[in-house]
Amino acid sequence: MNQSRRNMLKYGGLSLALIPVVAMAAKNDGMRSSMKYKDSPEGDKQCSTCVQFVAPNACKIFPGDNEISAKGYCVAWAKK
């Protein structure tokens, strides 16, 4: 097997492995938009005081998204 074929197989496999990651990111962007998520609090309402928040940086509303700010806010906020 020559080097270019090895590279094609290596990078092709890596590309296939990244497909679910990219798809999840696109899904969460849509969810963030529809839930009007923002990285800043809405008055005293913030993610860290929400029943959906999973410390340190996740949320039950946005599965697989580990970039939720504890000081963020969305319309699904519900007091703990």
C-alpha positions as a Markdown table, in Angstrom:
| # | Residue | x | y | z |
|---|---|---|---|---|
| 1 | Met | 0.0 | 0.0 | 0.0 |
| 2 | Asn | 1.5 | 3.4 | -0.9 |
| 3 | Gln | 1.6 | 6.4 | 1.4 |
| 4 | Ser | -1.1 | 8.4 | -0.4 |
| 5 | Arg | -3.6 | 5.6 | 0.0 |
| 6 | Arg | -2.8 | 5.2 | 3.7 |
| 7 | Asn | -3.3 | 9.0 | 4.1 |
| 8 | Met | -6.7 | 8.8 | 2.3 |
| 9 | Leu | -7.8 | 5.9 | 4.5 |
| 10 | Lys | -6.6 | 7.6 | 7.7 |
| 11 | Tyr | -8.2 | 11.0 | 6.9 |
| 12 | Gly | -11.3 | 9.5 | 5.4 |
| 13 | Gly | -11.9 | 7.5 | 8.6 |
| 14 | Leu | -11.3 | 10.6 | 10.7 |
| 15 | Ser | -13.8 | 12.5 | 8.6 |
| 16 | Leu | -16.4 | 9.8 | 9.1 |
| 17 | Ala | -15.8 | 9.9 | 12.9 |
| 18 | Leu | -16.5 | 13.7 | 12.9 |
| 19 | Ile | -19.9 | 13.6 | 11.2 |
| 20 | Pro | -21.9 | 13.0 | 14.4 |
| 21 | Val | -20.0 | 15.8 | 16.2 |
| 22 | Val | -20.8 | 18.3 | 13.4 |
| 23 | Ala | -24.4 | 17.1 | 13.2 |
| 24 | Met | -24.9 | 17.6 | 17.0 |
| 25 | Ala | -23.4 | 21.0 | 16.9 |
| 26 | Ala | -25.8 | 22.1 | 14.1 |
| 27 | Lys | -28.7 | 20.6 | 16.0 |
| 28 | Asn | -27.8 | 22.5 | 19.2 |
| 29 | Asp | -27.4 | 25.8 | 17.3 |
| 30 | Gly | -31.0 | 25.4 | 16.1 |
| 31 | Met | -32.1 | 24.5 | 19.7 |
| 32 | Arg | -30.3 | 27.4 | 21.2 |
| 33 | Ser | -31.9 | 29.8 | 18.7 |
| 34 | Ser | -35.4 | 28.4 | 19.2 |
| 35 | Met | -35.0 | 28.5 | 23.0 |
| 36 | Lys | -33.6 | 32.1 | 22.8 |
| 37 | Tyr | -30.5 | 31.0 | 24.7 |
| 38 | Lys | -28.0 | 33.7 | 25.6 |
| 39 | Asp | -24.8 | 33.7 | 27.7 |
| 40 | Ser | -26.0 | 36.5 | 30.0 |
| 41 | Pro | -28.7 | 36.3 | 32.7 |
| 42 | Glu | -32.3 | 37.7 | 32.4 |
| 43 | Gly | -32.6 | 39.6 | 35.7 |
| 44 | Asp | -32.1 | 37.0 | 38.5 |
| 45 | Lys | -32.9 | 34.1 | 36.1 |
| 46 | Gln | -29.8 | 32.3 | 35.1 |
| 47 | Cys | -28.9 | 28.7 | 34.2 |
| 48 | Ser | -27.2 | 28.0 | 37.6 |
| 49 | Thr | -30.6 | 28.5 | 39.3 |
| 50 | Cys | -32.6 | 26.5 | 36.7 |
| 51 | Val | -33.9 | 22.9 | 37.3 |
| 52 | Gln | -32.6 | 21.9 | 33.8 |
| 53 | Phe | -29.0 | 22.9 | 34.5 |
| 54 | Val | -26.4 | 20.2 | 35.0 |
| 55 | Ala | -23.2 | 21.6 | 36.6 |
| 56 | Pro | -20.7 | 22.7 | 35.6 |
| 57 | Asn | -21.7 | 23.5 | 32.0 |
| 58 | Ala | -24.5 | 21.4 | 30.6 |
| 59 | Cys | -28.3 | 21.4 | 30.3 |
| 60 | Lys | -31.0 | 18.8 | 29.9 |
| 61 | Ile | -32.7 | 21.0 | 27.2 |
| 62 | Phe | -29.5 | 20.9 | 25.0 |
| 63 | Pro | -28.3 | 17.3 | 25.1 |
| 64 | Gly | -24.6 | 16.8 | 24.2 |
| 65 | Asp | -23.9 | 20.6 | 24.5 |
| 66 | Asn | -21.3 | 21.2 | 27.1 |
| 67 | Glu | -20.8 | 24.9 | 26.5 |
| 68 | Ile | -23.8 | 26.2 | 28.5 |
| 69 | Ser | -22.8 | 29.1 | 30.7 |
| 70 | Ala | -23.9 | 29.0 | 34.3 |
| 71 | Lys | -24.8 | 32.7 | 33.9 |
| 72 | Gly | -26.8 | 32.1 | 30.7 |
| 73 | Tyr | -30.5 | 32.1 | 30.2 |
| 74 | Cys | -33.2 | 30.6 | 27.9 |
| 75 | Val | -37.0 | 30.6 | 27.8 |
| 76 | Ala | -37.1 | 27.1 | 29.3 |
| 77 | Trp | -35.8 | 28.5 | 32.6 |
| 78 | Ala | -37.6 | 27.0 | 35.6 |
| 79 | Lys | -36.6 | 27.7 | 39.2 |
| 80 | Lys | -34.9 | 24.9 | 41.2 |
